[in-house]
Amino acid sequence: MTDLVARKAALSARREELLTRLNAIRSDYGNGLPADFEEQAQQLENAEVLAEINRLAAEELTKVEEALFRIEQAMNALKKG
């Protein structure tokens, strides 16, 4: 059971990191493009990379949340059993 508790804590911390990253990306997109043309060009170049980072973070978040759910189920089963 202590292994499950430790794993749950680690996954919960990772979940928070991913949520923070996703919120930062959304915030960056929400700011729009700067007025300076050179900065716009740089930001547009980075947009594709940001989109991929967003996709990967969202994918990992789904896996982490699924793992947390399974851990909760296992912990509940151990408490009952």
Buried (B, 14 or more C-beta within 10 A) or exposed (E): EEEBEEBBEEBEEBBEBBEEBBEBBEEBEEEEEEEEEEEEEEBEEEEEEBEEBBEEBEEBBEEBEEBBEEBEEBBEEEEEE
